[in-house]
Amino acid sequence: MLTRSGFVLPARTTKPSDWAEMLREHFVALDVADFDGEHFTGAVQSSDVAHLKVATVQSTEQRIGRSRGLIRSDDSDYLQIGMIRRGRARVTQDGRECLLTPGDFVLYDTTRPFDWRFEGHPDDDSWNLEVFTWKRNALAFSEPEIRNLTAIAFDGRAGVSGLLGRFLHDVVTIRNSPDAAGVGDCAIVDEVGDLVHAIMRSLVVPTRSVGADLYAAAISAIDERLADPQLSPTDIAVALRISTRQLHRMFADQTATVSRTIRMRRLERCRREMVAPAAASRTLQQISSHYGFTDLTIFSRAFKQQYGMSPREYRAMATGS
């Protein structure tokens, strides 16, 4: 059972009318269509592993999609990896479509429309999917990289992508076993995210453009000066030798703003340092000020808004103190 929004939601249902609401509570707002109501069944099991949500989904043949209308009503900004364990699926996003067979996985972005079409196993019409969910900034992909990586099938059984596929599946297996203690360690979850970032970037040749290169240069310029509390869009524009107007337009093309990007990258650096063993003796004031936050209250408010708990709560959860 999952308790959300003041009511208790079952983890399994045979009612198609309940299924979309179950998916919304575990993931994001989704539309469900093209299912057999007479033989329908669906189940979701999910848990939080530090700041990573791990879930398994089982159901019958159907179509699951996220439209622009749903995105407007539910602006959850996640990156998700879906790995098929049984059955098959076709995934569409950003003008691409890929076919997933057992062991394959795909990256998709909840801030833009996507579509899953599931086919069950011939024996019983059922499919099984493992889903890994991160806040978008936790994986450190740039916006051009995200758009270049969605709806691409990665082989989770062989090669470098197979290394990642087996690793992700092991996270699910261990999390559901009696030996789950320690799997929720934030440092381990960060390593999982870093592995996703490194392997996916290495496997997909980016579509190069002047705009993408300039945006990447802007992100690098921001990262180099996160400690400067006075860092502004003007400073970044000067570093890139472009106008401030051009800088803002470039970030708008990536559905972002310069100021929000600076804040998000500061928060993520703080979050990582807060749980790093080497920084165990550093206070939240010291860590936040090192990355440009001059007021601990403002930092704490921004952190809670982004990660759902205060910095103190997050650090205590991560360190077990």
C-alpha positions in Angstrom: 0.0 0.0 0.0 1.2 3.5 -0.8 0.0 6.5 1.2 -0.1 9.8 -0.7 -2.2 12.9 -0.6 -4.1 11.8 2.5 -5.3 8.5 1.2 -4.1 4.9 0.9 -3.5 3.5 -2.6 -3.2 -0.2 -3.4 -0.1 -1.5 -5.0 -2.1 -3.8 -7.3 -5.4 -3.4 -9.1 -7.6 -5.2 -11.6 -9.6 -2.0 -12.3 -8.4 0.1 -15.3 -10.0 3.1 -13.8 -7.6 3.0 -10.8 -4.5 2.3 -12.9 -3.8 5.8 -14.2 -4.1 7.2 -10.6 -1.7 4.5 -9.3 0.8 5.5 -12.0 0.5 9.2 -11.1 1.1 8.6 -7.4 4.2 6.4 -8.1 5.6 8.4 -11.0 4.0 11.4 -12.9 0.6 12.1 -14.5 0.0 9.7 -17.4 -2.7 8.6 -19.8 -3.5 4.9 -20.2 -5.2 3.5 -23.4 -5.6 0.5 -25.6 -5.9 -2.1 -22.8 -8.2 -5.1 -22.4 -10.5 -4.2 -19.6 -11.7 -7.7 -19.1 -8.3 -9.3 -18.4 -6.6 -6.2 -17.1 -4.2 -6.3 -14.1 -1.5 -3.9 -12.9 0.9 -3.7 -10.0 3.6 -1.2 -8.9 6.2 -1.6 -6.2 8.4 1.4 -5.6 10.8 2.6 -2.9 13.2 5.5 -2.4 16.9 4.7 -2.4 18.2 8.0 -1.1 17.3 10.5 -3.8 16.8 7.7 -6.4 13.3 6.1 -6.8 13.4 2.5 -7.8 10.2 0.8 -9.0 9.0 -2.4 -10.7 5.8 -2.2 -12.8 3.8 -5.2 -14.1 0.7 -5.1 -16.2 -1.0 -6.2 -19.5 -0.8 -4.9 -23.0 -1.5 -1.2 -23.2 -0.3 2.3 -24.2 0.9 4.8 -21.6 1.6 8.4 -22.6 2.4 11.8 -21.2 0.9 14.7 -23.2 1.6 18.4 -23.1 -1.7 18.9 -21.2 -0.6 16.5 -18.5 2.8 18.2 -18.3 1.1 21.6 -17.8 -1.0 20.2 -14.9 1.9 18.2 -13.4 5.3 19.8 -14.1 7.4 17.1 -12.4 10.9 17.4 -13.8 12.4 13.9 -13.8 14.7 11.8 -15.9 13.8 8.2 -15.9 15.3 5.0 -17.2 12.9 2.2 -18.1 14.3 -1.4 -18.4 12.1 -4.1 -19.9 12.4 -7.4 -18.1 9.5 -9.2 -19.8 7.5 -8.5 -22.9 8.4 -5.7 -25.4 7.8 -2.0 -25.6 8.1 0.8 -28.2 9.1 4.2 -26.8 8.7 7.5 -28.6 10.1 10.9 -27.6 11.7 13.9 -29.3 10.9 12.6 -32.7 12.5 9.2 -32.2 11.1 5.7 -31.6 12.9 2.6 -30.3 12.0 -1.0 -29.7 12.9 -2.6 -26.3 13.2 -6.3 -25.8 14.0 -8.0 -22.4 17.1 -6.5 -20.9 17.0 -3.3 -23.0 16.7 0.1 -21.4 15.8 3.7 -22.4 16.1 7.2 -21.0 13.1 9.5 -21.1 12.3 13.0 -19.8 9.1 13.8 -18.0 9.2 17.5 -19.0 8.3 16.6 -22.6 5.7 14.3 -24.2 6.5 10.6 -24.5 4.7 7.4 -25.4 5.1 3.8 -24.3 3.4 1.0 -26.2 3.7 -2.3 -24.2 3.3 -5.8 -25.7 2.9 -8.6 -23.2 4.7 -12.0 -23.3 2.9 -14.4 -25.6 2.3 -16.8 -22.8 0.1 -14.5 -20.6 0.1 -11.0 -22.2 2.0 -9.6 -19.2 5.1 -7.3 -19.2 7.5 -6.2 -16.5 9.4 -2.9 -16.4 12.0 -1.6 -13.9 12.0 2.2 -13.6 14.7 4.4 -12.1 13.8 8.0 -11.4 16.1 11.0 -10.7 15.5 14.7 -10.5 16.8 16.1 -13.8 19.7 18.0 -12.3 20.9 14.9 -10.4 22.3 13.2 -13.5 24.3 16.3 -14.7 23.3 16.0 -18.3 23.0 19.3 -20.3 19.7 20.0 -22.0 21.2 19.2 -25.5 22.5 15.9 -24.1 19.1 14.9 -22.7 17.4 15.6 -26.1 20.1 13.6 -27.8 19.7 10.6 -25.5 16.0 10.0 -25.2 14.1 7.2 -27.0 17.3 5.3 -27.8 17.4 1.6 -27.0 20.5 0.6 -25.0 21.4 -3.1 -24.8 21.4 -4.0 -21.1 22.9 -7.5 -21.7 26.3 -6.9 -23.5 29.1 -4.4 -23.9 29.4 -1.2 -22.0 25.7 -0.6 -21.9 25.3 -4.2 -20.6 27.5 -3.2 -17.6 25.1 -0.4 -16.8 22.1 -2.6 -17.4 23.3 -5.3 -15.0 24.3 -2.8 -12.4 20.8 -1.1 -12.5 19.0 -4.5 -12.3 21.2 -5.5 -9.3 20.1 -2.3 -7.5 16.5 -3.5 -7.8 17.4 -7.1 -6.8 19.4 -6.1 -3.8 16.8 -3.4 -2.7 14.1 -6.1 -2.6 16.3 -8.6 -0.7 17.0 -8.9 3.1 20.5 -7.6 2.3 19.2 -4.1 1.4 21.0 -2.3 4.3 23.4 0.2 2.9 22.0 0.3 -0.6 20.3 3.6 0.3 23.6 5.3 1.0 23.7 8.6 -0.8 27.3 8.2 -2.0 26.4 4.9 -3.6 23.4 6.4 -5.3 25.6 9.3 -6.6 27.9 6.6 -8.0 25.0 5.0 -9.8 24.1 8.4 -11.3 27.7 9.1 -12.3 27.8 5.7 -14.1 24.6 6.4 -16.0 26.0 9.8 -17.0 29.4 8.5 -18.1 28.2 5.4 -20.0 25.3 7.1 -21.8 27.5 10.0 -22.9 30.1 7.6 -24.2 27.7 5.5 -26.3 25.8 8.3 -28.1 27.6 10.6 -30.5 26.2 14.1 -29.8 24.6 16.2 -32.5 27.1 19.1 -32.7 26.0 22.6 -33.3 27.2 26.1 -32.6 24.3 26.5 -30.1 25.0 23.3 -28.3 28.7 24.0 -28.0 28.0 27.5 -26.7 25.5 26.2 -24.2 28.1 23.7 -23.0 30.6 26.5 -22.6 28.1 28.5 -20.6 27.6 25.6 -18.2 31.3 25.2 -17.8 31.7 28.9 -17.1 28.9 28.7 -14.5 30.6 25.7 -12.8 33.9 27.4 -12.6 32.4 30.4 -10.7 29.8 28.8 -8.4 31.7 30.0 -5.4 31.1 33.7 -6.4 27.9 34.9 -4.7 27.7 37.8 -7.1 27.8 35.5 -10.2 25.3 36.9 -12.7 24.1 36.3 -16.3 26.2 39.4 -17.3 29.3 37.7 -16.0 28.6 34.6 -18.0 27.9 36.6 -21.1 31.2 38.5 -20.7 33.1 35.2 -20.3 31.6 33.8 -23.5 32.0 37.1 -25.4 28.3 37.3 -26.3 25.5 39.7 -25.3 23.4 39.1 -22.2 20.3 39.0 -24.5 21.9 36.3 -26.6 22.7 34.3 -23.4 19.2 34.5 -22.1 17.8 33.5 -25.5 20.1 30.5 -25.7 19.0 29.3 -22.2 15.3 29.9 -23.2 15.8 27.6 -26.1 16.8 24.9 -23.6 13.6 25.7 -21.5 15.8 27.1 -18.7 17.0 30.4 -17.3 20.5 31.4 -16.4 19.7 32.3 -12.8 17.8 29.0 -12.2 20.6 27.0 -13.7 23.1 28.7 -11.5 21.0 27.9 -8.4 20.3 24.3 -9.4 24.0 23.6 -10.0 24.9 25.2 -6.6 22.3 23.1 -4.8 23.6 19.9 -6.5 27.2 20.6 -5.5 26.1 21.3 -2.0 24.1 18.1 -1.8 27.0 16.0 -2.9 29.4 17.6 -0.5 27.0 17.3 2.4 27.1 13.5 2.2 30.8 13.1 1.2 32.9 11.5 4.0 35.7 14.0 3.4 33.3 16.9 4.3 31.8 15.2 7.4 33.3 17.9 9.7 32.1 20.8 7.6 29.0 22.6 8.6 26.1 23.4 6.3 27.0 27.1 6.6 30.5 26.4 5.4 29.4 24.1 2.5 26.6 26.4 1.3 28.8 29.6 1.5 31.5 27.8 -0.5 29.1 27.4 -3.3 27.8 31.0 -3.3 24.9 30.9 -0.8 25.4 33.9 1.5 22.4 33.1 3.7 21.8 29.7 5.3 18.0 30.3 5.5 17.8 31.0 1.8 19.9 27.9 1.1 17.8 25.7 3.3 14.5 26.9 1.7 15.9 26.4 -1.8 17.2 22.9 -0.9 13.9 21.8 0.6 12.1 23.0 -2.4 14.4 21.0 -4.7 14.9 17.8 -2.7 11.8 17.6 -0.5 13.5 17.9 2.8 15.7 20.3 4.7 19.5 20.1 4.4 19.8 18.9 8.0 17.2 16.2 7.4 18.9 15.1 4.2 22.3 14.9 5.8 21.0 13.0 8.7 19.3 10.5 6.4 22.4 10.1 4.3 24.8 9.6 7.2 22.5 7.8 9.6 23.1 10.4 12.3 
